[in-house]
Amino acid sequence: MQANPIWPVEKRRPPLERDLKVDVLVIGGGMAGVSCARSLMRAGREVALIERDELGGPATGASSGVLYYGSGTNYLEAVKLFGQQNADSLWLETARVIQEIKDTARDCKIDCGIRSCGSIMVAQNDGQLADVEEEHAGLQKLGLPTRLLSPDALKTSYPLVEFAGGIAFDAVGQVHPARLASAMAEHEGIPVYEKTPSEGWEESADKVMVKTPKARIECTNLVVATNLEPFLGLETHFDTEGSVILASAPTPRVKEAFPEEKILWTMEEKYDIVYPRGDRLILELYQLGDEDEKLRRYFPGIEFVTDQIWGENWSKPRDWIPIAGMVSKRTAVAKGMGDQGIIMSWLSGKKMPGILEGKSDWFTRLTSPQRFFPGGVMPQ
C-alpha cells in the first residue's frame, strides 16, 4: 500500500511465481534495498529484489524526503556521539550524497519532485540561538556552507512566526523518495518482485535458500534491507519511532506563509517541520495529538484545511547509527536508518558491494552490526 497519497508510485511489478537463482537477493523495496541492488548491479553482480508489499511503500513512501547531512542529529551532537573524525567524515560524505541524488534525478530524468530549495533550522529562544551559532561555527570550520539568519532575515522566507534566529543550509533539498526509488529500479533494470514476502531462509556453506509464497530463491549472498522485521539478533538495540505528515488542501495562500520555498525545522529532538509543496502547506510531526495547536502556531491567520494525513513507523538504532554489514558468512543487513533515512539508505547501498567483498572503511566500521556484540561475536 502506498504510504503517500499525494505523490504515489504508479508503476507496479508482478509477484515472483517461479524459482530463481541469482548472485545476490535483496529483501526490501525501500530506498535502502533499491540503493543496495543498484550498487551491486553496477559492480557486476546478478541481483533480484523482493518486496512484501509495493516498491517505495511504508517508511520510504512516508518520508518527507528532506535531503540533509548526517544521520539524524545536529553536527555538534554527532561529534559527541560518534567522535570528531567520524562526524566530520559523515557530514562531508552525506554532502556528496545530496549532490549525487540531485544529479541522478536530473541525469536520469526522474519525475520525483527533486528540488534544491534549501532549509532553515530555527531557534525559538536565546538558548537555542546560542546552539545555532555554535553549530554554524562548527560547520563553517568543516567547510560546509551555512548562513546565520537574524529574525528579520528569517521573515523574508517565513513571515508568519517570530523566531530568535536560524541557520540556513542552502545545499539541502527534497525529493519524493518512493518515486525516486521506483524510477531508479526501472532505470537500472533491477528485477523487482512485489507482493513477494520472504517466509524465511536457510544458509549453508556456499549458498542461501530463501522461501517465498510461490517460489524459492537460491543466492550466493542475501542482503536484508527491511525497515522493521526481521532484526536478525539485533532486536534489543532498536527503538521504533514514526512521523505523521499533514498536507493542506490546495490553497492560494502558500506564498503568504512562504515567499521563498524553504524547509523549516525546529531544534528539539522530536522536531517539527513545516514547508510548502506546490500549492499545499505541509506540517510534519512525530505524533498526532497536538496538531491543532501546532497548526495554529506555525500558520497563524491562515486556515489550514487538512486534506491528507499519512505516516509510518520505522526502526532506529539507539546509538543513532545505521546498520550496514555482515551478520553471517553470506547474509548482510542494511537497515535501521531512522532520521535522514533517505541519505543513510543511499550511502549504505553504495557501500554494499564492498561489504560483501569483505572490504572496510570508516563508514562500514562505524555501521557494522558487530558493534552491538562483545568481542564482535554475533549470535547464530
C-alpha positions, 0 to 999 in steps of 0.5 A, spaced: 500 500 500 502 506 498 504 510 504 503 517 500 497 519 497 499 525 494 505 523 490 504 515 489 508 510 485 504 508 479 508 503 476 507 496 479 511 489 478 508 482 478 509 477 484 515 472 483 511 465 481 517 461 479 524 459 482 530 463 481 537 463 482 541 469 482 548 472 485 545 476 490 537 477 493 535 483 496 529 483 501 526 490 501 523 495 496 525 501 500 530 506 498 535 502 502 534 495 498 533 499 491 540 503 493 543 496 495 541 492 488 543 498 484 550 498 487 551 491 486 548 491 479 553 496 477 559 492 480 557 486 476 553 482 480 546 478 478 541 481 483 533 480 484 529 484 489 523 482 493 518 486 496 512 484 501 508 489 499 509 495 493 516 498 491 517 505 495 511 503 500 511 504 508 517 508 511 520 510 504 513 512 501 512 516 508 518 520 508 518 527 507 524 526 503 528 532 506 535 531 503 540 533 509 547 531 512 548 526 517 544 521 520 539 524 524 542 529 529 545 536 529 553 536 527 555 538 534 551 532 537 554 527 532 561 529 534 559 527 541 556 521 539 560 518 534 567 522 535 570 528 531 573 524 525 567 520 524 562 526 524 566 530 520 567 524 515 559 523 515 557 530 514 562 531 508 560 524 505 552 525 506 554 532 502 556 528 496 550 524 497 545 530 496 549 532 490 549 525 487 541 524 488 540 531 485 544 529 479 541 522 478 534 525 478 536 530 473 541 525 469 536 520 469 530 524 468 526 522 474 519 525 475 520 525 483 519 532 485 527 533 486 528 540 488 534 544 491 530 549 495 534 549 501 532 549 509 532 553 515 533 550 522 530 555 527 531 557 534 525 559 538 529 562 544 536 565 546 538 558 548 537 555 542 540 561 538 546 560 542 546 552 539 545 555 532 551 559 532 555 554 535 553 549 530 554 554 524 561 555 527 562 548 527 560 547 520 563 553 517 570 550 520 568 543 516 567 547 510 560 546 509 556 552 507 551 555 512 548 562 513 546 565 520 539 568 519 537 574 524 529 574 525 528 579 520 532 575 515 528 569 517 521 573 515 523 574 508 522 566 507 517 565 513 513 571 515 508 568 519 512 566 526 517 570 530 523 566 531 530 568 535 534 566 529 536 560 524 541 557 520 540 556 513 543 550 509 542 552 502 545 545 499 539 541 502 533 539 498 527 534 497 525 529 493 519 524 493 523 518 495 518 512 493 518 515 486 525 516 486 526 509 488 521 506 483 524 510 477 531 508 479 529 500 479 526 501 472 532 505 470 537 500 472 533 494 470 533 491 477 528 485 477 523 487 482 518 482 485 512 485 489 507 482 493 513 477 494 514 476 502 520 472 504 517 466 509 524 465 511 531 462 509 536 457 510 544 458 509 549 453 508 556 453 506 556 456 499 549 458 498 542 461 501 535 458 500 530 463 501 522 461 501 517 465 498 509 464 497 510 461 490 517 460 489 524 459 492 530 463 491 537 460 491 543 466 492 550 466 493 549 472 498 542 475 501 542 482 503 536 484 508 534 491 507 527 491 511 525 497 515 522 493 521 522 485 521 526 481 521 532 484 526 536 478 525 539 478 533 539 485 533 532 486 536 534 489 543 538 495 540 532 498 536 527 503 538 521 504 533 519 511 532 514 514 526 512 521 523 505 523 521 505 528 515 499 533 514 498 536 507 493 542 506 488 542 501 490 546 495 490 553 497 492 560 494 495 562 500 502 558 500 506 564 498 503 568 504 506 563 509 512 562 504 515 567 499 521 563 498 520 555 498 524 553 504 524 547 509 523 549 516 525 545 522 525 546 529 531 544 534 528 539 539 529 532 538 522 530 536 522 536 531 517 539 527 517 541 520 513 545 516 514 547 508 510 548 502 509 543 496 506 546 490 500 549 492 499 545 499 502 547 506 505 541 509 506 540 517 510 534 519 510 531 526 512 525 530 505 524 533 498 526 532 495 529 538 497 536 538 496 538 531 491 543 532 495 547 536 501 546 532 497 548 526 495 554 529 502 556 531 506 555 525 500 558 520 497 563 524 491 567 520 491 562 515 486 556 515 489 550 514 484 545 511 487 538 512 486 534 506 491 528 507 494 525 513 499 519 512 505 516 516 509 510 518 513 507 523 520 505 522 526 502 526 532 506 529 538 504 532 539 507 539 546 509 538 543 513 532 547 509 527 545 505 521 546 498 520 550 496 514 554 489 514 555 482 515 551 478 520 553 471 517 558 468 512 553 470 506 547 474 509 548 482 510 543 487 513 542 494 511 537 497 515 535 501 521 536 508 518 531 512 522 532 520 521 535 522 514 533 515 512 533 517 505 541 519 505 543 513 510 539 508 505 543 511 499 550 511 502 549 504 505 547 501 498 553 504 495 557 501 500 554 494 499 558 491 494 564 492 498 561 489 504 560 483 501 567 483 498 569 483 505 572 490 504 572 496 510 572 503 511 570 508 516 563 508 514 562 500 514 566 500 521 562 505 524 555 501 521 557 494 522 552 490 526 558 487 530 558 493 534 552 491 538 556 484 540 562 483 545 568 481 542 564 482 535 561 475 536 554 475 533 549 470 535 547 464 530 
